[in-house]
Amino acid sequence: MNRQDFRSFTRIEVRWAEVDAQKIVFNAHYLMYADVAITNYWRQLAIPYEAGFASLGGELFVKKASTVYHGSATLGDVLDVGIRCVKQGNTSLQFEAGIFRGMELLNTVELVYVFADAATQTPRPVPQAMRDLLTAYEAGQEVVTLRSGSWNDLGRDAERLRLAVFVREQGVPREIEIDELDPVARHVVLFNGLNQPVATGRLVSDVPGVGRIGRMAVDRSVRGGRWGRMVLESLMDAARDRGDKEIVLHAQRHAEAFYLRAGFTPVGEPYEEAGIPHITMCKVL
């Protein structure tokens, strides 16, 4: 087993609570590391676990979990945990985890899950949509689709995400969130392999040649991936295509680093918008 065998990685730093008196990771924690990585695996497939599996009509239940120890992780080590799906049965999925310190393989984990009815735990065949998604991901293919269009085209899906993120999660009044600019804006929605919307944003124009990006929202259960960046880049491409020379946006302060990495620069002083700290940022196209 080698690092290059995996597409999905999760980085974990060994903490004090995970080691024994010799500062070596207690053996049971390797299963915990694999479980953290499998959770991130679904995030990298853009699958919100609860909503995604509800749409498939079942959930995954662990049938088998086993480990093989090749070396010892110690306090302060930075581990990369690779996860891959290696076998699809009729009702089961088999995953392998490789836990690496640099290029050194410390531990391998085998996990076998059974797809079953959530209430009765009765096994069911793994849905074809899930099979196709796993096969595509492990083959290195893209597992999401970006759609760009009008409010008439994408409004229902964009609104669902924005209400979940801004209204229910952040407490923004609905009458502020859904406004008069939506019907004239360019909207982008990112859909996962189950055709569920997981990220969105819009592009408007206040003055000629300057686009304004806003209403950037990502489903909370798949944040930390690349989905927000894909929406942002799609909106910037749309601004370039229509001849804009500059992009501005009102960034929530907690997301400022995200926009800095995308090449945006803060302008002016921070302020509050809908009771949330913001800062204006811009980028020359």
NULUM-81007 format. One record per residue (C-alpha): residue number from 1; x, y, z. Coordinates in steps of 0.2 Angstrom, whole numbers, padded with zeros to 4 digits. Example, Ala and Ser with C-alpha at 12.3 -4.5 7.8 and 13.67 -1.06 7.14 Angstrom:
BEGIN
REC / 1 / 0062 / -0022 / 0039
REC / 2 / 0068 / -0005 / 0036
END
This chain:
BEGIN
REC / 1 / 0000 / 0000 / 0000
REC / 2 / 0007 / 0017 / -0005
REC / 3 / 0002 / 0035 / -0004
REC / 4 / -0002 / 0036 / -0022
REC / 5 / -0015 / 0023 / -0021
REC / 6 / -0027 / 0036 / -0013
REC / 7 / -0036 / 0051 / -0019
REC / 8 / -0044 / 0056 / -0003
REC / 9 / -0033 / 0061 / 0012
REC / 10 / -0037 / 0068 / 0029
REC / 11 / -0023 / 0076 / 0039
REC / 12 / -0023 / 0073 / 0058
REC / 13 / -0011 / 0079 / 0071
REC / 14 / -0008 / 0067 / 0086
REC / 15 / -0015 / 0074 / 0102
REC / 16 / -0010 / 0071 / 0120
REC / 17 / -0027 / 0063 / 0124
REC / 18 / -0023 / 0050 / 0111
REC / 19 / -0006 / 0043 / 0117
REC / 20 / -0002 / 0031 / 0131
REC / 21 / 0012 / 0034 / 0145
REC / 22 / 0025 / 0031 / 0132
REC / 23 / 0018 / 0044 / 0121
REC / 24 / 0013 / 0031 / 0108
REC / 25 / -0004 / 0032 / 0100
REC / 26 / -0016 / 0020 / 0109
REC / 27 / -0021 / 0006 / 0097
REC / 28 / -0040 / 0009 / 0096
REC / 29 / -0037 / 0027 / 0090
REC / 30 / -0032 / 0021 / 0073
REC / 31 / -0050 / 0016 / 0070
REC / 32 / -0055 / 0033 / 0076
REC / 33 / -0043 / 0041 / 0063
REC / 34 / -0050 / 0030 / 0049
REC / 35 / -0068 / 0035 / 0055
REC / 36 / -0063 / 0054 / 0054
REC / 37 / -0056 / 0051 / 0036
REC / 38 / -0071 / 0042 / 0030
REC / 39 / -0082 / 0056 / 0036
REC / 40 / -0071 / 0068 / 0026
REC / 41 / -0072 / 0056 / 0011
REC / 42 / -0090 / 0059 / 0009
REC / 43 / -0087 / 0078 / 0011
REC / 44 / -0074 / 0076 / -0004
REC / 45 / -0088 / 0068 / -0014
REC / 46 / -0099 / 0083 / -0009
REC / 47 / -0112 / 0072 / -0001
REC / 48 / -0120 / 0079 / 0015
REC / 49 / -0121 / 0063 / 0025
REC / 50 / -0139 / 0065 / 0032
REC / 51 / -0147 / 0072 / 0017
REC / 52 / -0137 / 0062 / 0005
REC / 53 / -0141 / 0045 / 0012
REC / 54 / -0159 / 0050 / 0015
REC / 55 / -0161 / 0053 / -0003
REC / 56 / -0154 / 0035 / -0006
REC / 57 / -0166 / 0027 / 0005
REC / 58 / -0154 / 0020 / 0018
REC / 59 / -0138 / 0022 / 0028
REC / 60 / -0122 / 0013 / 0030
REC / 61 / -0119 / 0002 / 0045
REC / 62 / -0102 / -0005 / 0050
REC / 63 / -0101 / -0024 / 0048
REC / 64 / -0082 / -0026 / 0050
REC / 65 / -0067 / -0015 / 0056
REC / 66 / -0050 / -0022 / 0057
REC / 67 / -0032 / -0015 / 0058
REC / 68 / -0014 / -0020 / 0055
REC / 69 / 0000 / -0011 / 0064
REC / 70 / 0016 / -0008 / 0054
REC / 71 / 0023 / 0006 / 0065
REC / 72 / 0019 / 0018 / 0080
REC / 73 / 0013 / 0036 / 0079
REC / 74 / 0019 / 0047 / 0093
REC / 75 / 0014 / 0063 / 0101
REC / 76 / 0014 / 0078 / 0089
REC / 77 / 0016 / 0067 / 0073
REC / 78 / 0006 / 0074 / 0058
REC / 79 / -0003 / 0059 / 0050
REC / 80 / -0011 / 0058 / 0032
REC / 81 / -0025 / 0046 / 0032
REC / 82 / -0030 / 0040 / 0015
REC / 83 / -0047 / 0032 / 0011
REC / 84 / -0052 / 0022 / -0004
REC / 85 / -0067 / 0011 / -0009
REC / 86 / -0060 / -0005 / -0015
REC / 87 / -0075 / -0016 / -0017
REC / 88 / -0093 / -0015 / -0020
REC / 89 / -0104 / -0030 / -0016
REC / 90 / -0123 / -0032 / -0018
REC / 91 / -0127 / -0024 / -0001
REC / 92 / -0110 / -0019 / 0005
REC / 93 / -0095 / -0008 / 0002
REC / 94 / -0077 / -0011 / 0007
REC / 95 / -0065 / 0003 / 0011
REC / 96 / -0047 / 0003 / 0015
REC / 97 / -0037 / 0016 / 0025
REC / 98 / -0019 / 0019 / 0025
REC / 99 / -0012 / 0030 / 0039
REC / 100 / 0005 / 0038 / 0034
REC / 101 / 0018 / 0048 / 0043
REC / 102 / 0026 / 0056 / 0028
REC / 103 / 0029 / 0041 / 0016
REC / 104 / 0030 / 0029 / 0030
REC / 105 / 0014 / 0017 / 0032
REC / 106 / 0010 / 0015 / 0050
REC / 107 / -0007 / 0007 / 0050
REC / 108 / -0019 / -0001 / 0038
REC / 109 / -0038 / -0002 / 0042
REC / 110 / -0051 / -0012 / 0033
REC / 111 / -0069 / -0006 / 0035
REC / 112 / -0084 / -0015 / 0028
REC / 113 / -0101 / -0006 / 0028
REC / 114 / -0118 / -0013 / 0024
REC / 115 / -0131 / -0002 / 0016
REC / 116 / -0148 / -0005 / 0025
REC / 117 / -0164 / 0003 / 0030
REC / 118 / -0161 / 0016 / 0043
REC / 119 / -0176 / 0011 / 0054
REC / 120 / -0175 / -0008 / 0053
REC / 121 / -0157 / -0010 / 0048
REC / 122 / -0162 / -0023 / 0035
REC / 123 / -0149 / -0024 / 0021
REC / 124 / -0153 / -0016 / 0004
REC / 125 / -0144 / -0017 / -0012
REC / 126 / -0132 / -0002 / -0014
REC / 127 / -0141 / 0011 / -0025
REC / 128 / -0134 / 0013 / -0043
REC / 129 / -0132 / 0031 / -0040
REC / 130 / -0120 / 0028 / -0026
REC / 131 / -0111 / 0014 / -0036
REC / 132 / -0108 / 0026 / -0050
REC / 133 / -0102 / 0040 / -0039
REC / 134 / -0089 / 0030 / -0030
REC / 135 / -0083 / 0022 / -0046
REC / 136 / -0081 / 0040 / -0054
REC / 137 / -0072 / 0047 / -0039
REC / 138 / -0060 / 0032 / -0037
REC / 139 / -0056 / 0034 / -0056
REC / 140 / -0051 / 0052 / -0054
REC / 141 / -0067 / 0059 / -0062
REC / 142 / -0076 / 0075 / -0057
REC / 143 / -0091 / 0071 / -0046
REC / 144 / -0100 / 0088 / -0046
REC / 145 / -0109 / 0099 / -0059
REC / 146 / -0109 / 0118 / -0060
REC / 147 / -0124 / 0126 / -0068
REC / 148 / -0125 / 0144 / -0072
REC / 149 / -0141 / 0153 / -0076
REC / 150 / -0155 / 0165 / -0071
REC / 151 / -0166 / 0165 / -0056
REC / 152 / -0180 / 0156 / -0066
REC / 153 / -0167 / 0142 / -0070
REC / 154 / -0159 / 0140 / -0053
REC / 155 / -0169 / 0150 / -0040
REC / 156 / -0177 / 0136 / -0031
REC / 157 / -0161 / 0127 / -0027
REC / 158 / -0151 / 0143 / -0024
REC / 159 / -0165 / 0149 / -0012
REC / 160 / -0165 / 0132 / -0003
REC / 161 / -0146 / 0134 / 0001
REC / 162 / -0147 / 0152 / 0006
REC / 163 / -0161 / 0150 / 0017
REC / 164 / -0152 / 0136 / 0026
REC / 165 / -0136 / 0145 / 0028
REC / 166 / -0141 / 0163 / 0030
REC / 167 / -0158 / 0163 / 0037
REC / 168 / -0158 / 0147 / 0048
REC / 169 / -0140 / 0146 / 0052
REC / 170 / -0135 / 0164 / 0054
REC / 171 / -0151 / 0172 / 0058
REC / 172 / -0152 / 0184 / 0043
REC / 173 / -0171 / 0190 / 0040
REC / 174 / -0178 / 0181 / 0025
REC / 175 / -0184 / 0198 / 0018
REC / 176 / -0166 / 0204 / 0017
REC / 177 / -0159 / 0188 / 0010
REC / 178 / -0171 / 0186 / -0005
REC / 179 / -0171 / 0203 / -0013
REC / 180 / -0175 / 0212 / -0029
REC / 181 / -0158 / 0209 / -0037
REC / 182 / -0161 / 0190 / -0038
REC / 183 / -0172 / 0191 / -0054
REC / 184 / -0158 / 0201 / -0063
REC / 185 / -0143 / 0192 / -0056
REC / 186 / -0132 / 0178 / -0064
REC / 187 / -0133 / 0163 / -0052
REC / 188 / -0122 / 0148 / -0050
REC / 189 / -0127 / 0132 / -0041
REC / 190 / -0115 / 0117 / -0039
REC / 191 / -0124 / 0100 / -0038
REC / 192 / -0117 / 0084 / -0031
REC / 193 / -0118 / 0067 / -0040
REC / 194 / -0135 / 0064 / -0032
REC / 195 / -0141 / 0080 / -0040
REC / 196 / -0142 / 0089 / -0023
REC / 197 / -0137 / 0108 / -0023
REC / 198 / -0122 / 0110 / -0011
REC / 199 / -0115 / 0127 / -0015
REC / 200 / -0121 / 0143 / -0023
REC / 201 / -0117 / 0162 / -0027
REC / 202 / -0123 / 0176 / -0038
REC / 203 / -0116 / 0190 / -0049
REC / 204 / -0124 / 0207 / -0050
REC / 205 / -0117 / 0224 / -0057
REC / 206 / -0119 / 0241 / -0048
REC / 207 / -0109 / 0251 / -0060
REC / 208 / -0103 / 0247 / -0078
REC / 209 / -0087 / 0237 / -0078
REC / 210 / -0088 / 0231 / -0060
REC / 211 / -0096 / 0215 / -0055
REC / 212 / -0102 / 0211 / -0037
REC / 213 / -0102 / 0194 / -0031
REC / 214 / -0113 / 0189 / -0016
REC / 215 / -0124 / 0177 / -0008
REC / 216 / -0110 / 0164 / -0007
REC / 217 / -0117 / 0149 / 0002
REC / 218 / -0110 / 0131 / 0005
REC / 219 / -0120 / 0117 / 0014
REC / 220 / -0112 / 0116 / 0031
REC / 221 / -0109 / 0098 / 0030
REC / 222 / -0098 / 0099 / 0015
REC / 223 / -0088 / 0114 / 0019
REC / 224 / -0070 / 0114 / 0019
REC / 225 / -0069 / 0106 / 0002
REC / 226 / -0067 / 0116 / -0014
REC / 227 / -0085 / 0119 / -0018
REC / 228 / -0085 / 0137 / -0013
REC / 229 / -0070 / 0140 / -0023
REC / 230 / -0077 / 0132 / -0039
REC / 231 / -0093 / 0143 / -0037
REC / 232 / -0082 / 0159 / -0035
REC / 233 / -0071 / 0155 / -0050
REC / 234 / -0087 / 0152 / -0061
REC / 235 / -0094 / 0169 / -0056
REC / 236 / -0077 / 0177 / -0059
REC / 237 / -0077 / 0169 / -0076
REC / 238 / -0094 / 0175 / -0080
REC / 239 / -0089 / 0193 / -0075
REC / 240 / -0074 / 0192 / -0087
REC / 241 / -0085 / 0185 / -0101
REC / 242 / -0097 / 0200 / -0100
REC / 243 / -0082 / 0213 / -0100
REC / 244 / -0080 / 0217 / -0081
REC / 245 / -0063 / 0224 / -0076
REC / 246 / -0065 / 0222 / -0057
REC / 247 / -0075 / 0212 / -0045
REC / 248 / -0080 / 0217 / -0027
REC / 249 / -0089 / 0208 / -0014
REC / 250 / -0094 / 0210 / 0004
REC / 251 / -0085 / 0196 / 0014
REC / 252 / -0090 / 0190 / 0031
REC / 253 / -0075 / 0192 / 0042
REC / 254 / -0074 / 0174 / 0046
REC / 255 / -0072 / 0170 / 0027
REC / 256 / -0059 / 0184 / 0024
REC / 257 / -0045 / 0171 / 0022
REC / 258 / -0054 / 0162 / 0009
REC / 259 / -0056 / 0177 / -0002
REC / 260 / -0038 / 0182 / 0001
REC / 261 / -0032 / 0165 / -0005
REC / 262 / -0042 / 0169 / -0021
REC / 263 / -0033 / 0185 / -0024
REC / 264 / -0045 / 0198 / -0016
REC / 265 / -0039 / 0213 / -0007
REC / 266 / -0048 / 0221 / 0008
REC / 267 / -0054 / 0239 / 0005
REC / 268 / -0058 / 0251 / 0019
REC / 269 / -0064 / 0247 / 0037
REC / 270 / -0074 / 0233 / 0043
REC / 271 / -0093 / 0235 / 0046
REC / 272 / -0108 / 0226 / 0050
REC / 273 / -0121 / 0220 / 0038
REC / 274 / -0137 / 0211 / 0044
REC / 275 / -0128 / 0211 / 0061
REC / 276 / -0113 / 0201 / 0055
REC / 277 / -0096 / 0208 / 0053
REC / 278 / -0091 / 0211 / 0035
REC / 279 / -0077 / 0219 / 0025
REC / 280 / -0077 / 0225 / 0007
REC / 281 / -0064 / 0216 / -0004
REC / 282 / -0060 / 0218 / -0022
REC / 283 / -0050 / 0210 / -0036
REC / 284 / -0044 / 0216 / -0053
REC / 285 / -0049 / 0204 / -0067
END
